[in-house]
Amino acid sequence: MKRIIIVGGGLAGLAAGYEAQKRGLDFLVLEKDRAGGKVHTIRENGFIIETGPDAVVRYKPWALALAGELGLKDDVVSTLPAKPAAYIRVRGRNHPLPEGLNVVIPSKLGPLARTPLFSLKGKARAALDLLLPRGPEGDEAFGDFIRRRLGRDVWDNLAAPLTGGIYGGDPDNLSLLAAFPMLKELERRHRSLILGSLQTMRKRKTSREGGSLFASFKNGQAQLVDALKASLGDRLIIGSGVESVEKTSNGWRVLSKNGPYEGSHLIIATEAPNAADLLAPIGFAAAAELREIPYHSAATVTLAFEKANMPERGGHGVLFARNEGFSARGFTWLDQKWPHRAAAGYALCRAYFSGPEAEDSPQRLRELALNDLSRLLGAIPEPSRIWTESFKNAMPAYVVGHLERLEKIVRASAMTPGLYLVGAAYRGVGIPEVIRDGRAAVATIFAE
Ligand SMILES: Cc1cc2nc3c(=O)[nH]c(=O)nc-3n(C[C@H](O)[C@H](O)[C@H](O)COP(=O)(O)OP(=O)(O)OC[C@H]3O[C@@H](n4cnc5c(N)ncnc54)[C@H](O)[C@@H]3O)c2cc1C
């Protein structure tokens, strides 16, 4: 009889539990702290505050598919359309994002030609993409790839701030194949990223400007977590940090504060360093590789202001190019992106910090956010409310070499009967991917 013990109740672990339940398998989800992991929605006095993830992208279907299965279809909301969708601050000025971006690639020549983000020389260099031959097979650093195809201006003033605002950390050394396989595929298939993006965007029909790229839920991201919690019932045990795992003659024994649990299969859905702590003592062959996956910290500061006194802000927010002298990576104007999240009469601004800056104290983070905001907007009123949260081990970075590391981890898991590792550290950092990952592990166990 199969029984799955799932360690970690972030979305990967909860989705694994849901899949086990759906397939009629016996299971338990053990979470040390908070169901939903990085997802944290605070509902307070008419505000819906996301201190962690803000949205899911629609073109990766796994989160919205799960939401549909959980009966949340009518609660899915989209961002308010905005033209321009957002701004990038370069050389001391805010410039609109060019229309029709495919991830970070301009797909329309008109907006590319018109954007003040790039110099004339930079635009001519970007247009060379139309002529350049394909690059070498295999992996390369994301920064090298974009500079090779589109030039330095596109990297410095568009791709780096955009990816730094999404993935955090230093995006230059991200693995193209692990973090942006679709862009490598674009080059492989179409040679030119611009021409390939044009076709992709025609098919995709979701755009930042149309407000249809990002989705969330009426009551915030935690609505998905709440629905999963309700579905799993007492199979989800909160406050149950797992201290150690042992192999037994026919499966696994897991020791947590609440007692030992036994199962035929073990899914570890924690951050990679926590997985290493649990697996190193049993001689897991890739424990060192788990520890080598770099993580960086992230923090958000969300500020509510009385709207009447707030300077005008354009689009959904602004990202900062490097060397612009801001501490945050950027700001989201939440009341303009998701109007239902702000109480009536309030402007809601969220600063996103990543890397060492994100490790400052909450007090310091608030000061930095307010400094950045007044540098950006001029005189601003006193905030009426501030919510701050820091996440340690927030985001794994898929740096060059990630796929080889992952292969070693997968090989070591395959040699350890009944063991599966899922979550943001491995096959995709976003919510849709971790949901897919958790469910896929259970589908494999079911098929065994
Ligand atoms: C600030 C921020 C903004 C983000 N924005 C977005 C966004 O807009 N869209 C998007 O798609 N993604 C976003 N992400 C990424 C996304 O939120 C995460 O990658 C995803 O939620 C990770 O899910 P997970 O289940 O893999 O891991 P986690 O959510 O990290 O869950 C792991 C869980 O394991 C538990 N755990 C650890 N050790 C043990 C143990 N020994 N015993 C029991 N439990 C244990 C932890 O307490 C935790 O709950 C963002 C992340 C951050 C930090």
The ligand as a Gaussian input file, in Angstrom:
#p B3LYP/6-31G(d) Opt

LIG

0 1
 C        8.963000      38.203000      -2.590000
 C        8.648000      37.136000      -3.591000
 C        7.871000      37.444000      -4.704000
 C        7.546000      36.445000      -5.618000
 N        6.737000      36.761000      -6.669000
 C        6.274000      35.783000      -7.484000
 C        5.236000      36.054000      -8.428000
 O        4.726000      37.176000      -8.514000
 N        4.799000      35.028000      -9.209000
 C        5.318000      33.753000      -9.098000
 O        4.891000      32.850000      -9.857000
 N        6.291000      33.468000      -8.186000
 C        6.760000      34.446000      -7.371000
 N        7.694000      34.161000      -6.406000
 C        8.241000      32.797000      -6.344000
 C        7.262000      31.830000      -5.689000
 O        6.540000      32.450000      -4.679000
 C        7.990000      30.653000      -5.062000
 O        9.003000      30.161000      -5.886000
 C        7.052000      29.516000      -4.736000
 O        5.977000      29.990000      -3.937000
 C        7.850000      28.424000      -4.027000
 O        7.007000      27.373000      -3.660000
 P        7.619000      26.062000      -3.002000
 O        6.475000      25.244000      -2.544000
 O        8.592000      25.441000      -3.936000
 O        8.504000      26.559000      -1.806000
 P        8.173000      27.398000      -0.496000
 O        7.012000      28.278000      -0.711000
 O        9.477000      27.979000      -0.107000
 O        7.732000      26.276000       0.531000
 C        8.650000      25.439000       1.196000
 C        8.017000      25.098000       2.516000
 O        8.798000      24.095000       3.177000
 C        8.715000      24.353000       4.551000
 N        9.812000      23.642000       5.234000
 C       11.142000      23.874000       5.104000
 N       11.829000      22.993000       5.851000
 C       10.917000      22.183000       6.454000
 C       11.023000      21.077000       7.334000
 N       12.197000      20.610000       7.756000
 N        9.871000      20.460000       7.764000
 C        8.654000      20.914000       7.324000
 N        8.519000      21.970000       6.505000
 C        9.632000      22.591000       6.052000
 C        8.819000      25.860000       4.645000
 O        8.335000      26.344000       5.902000
 C        7.952000      26.284000       3.465000
 O        6.602000      26.506000       3.838000
 C        8.037000      35.126000      -5.461000
 C        8.836000      34.819000      -4.341000
 C        9.131000      35.803000      -3.425000
 C        9.944000      35.445000      -2.221000

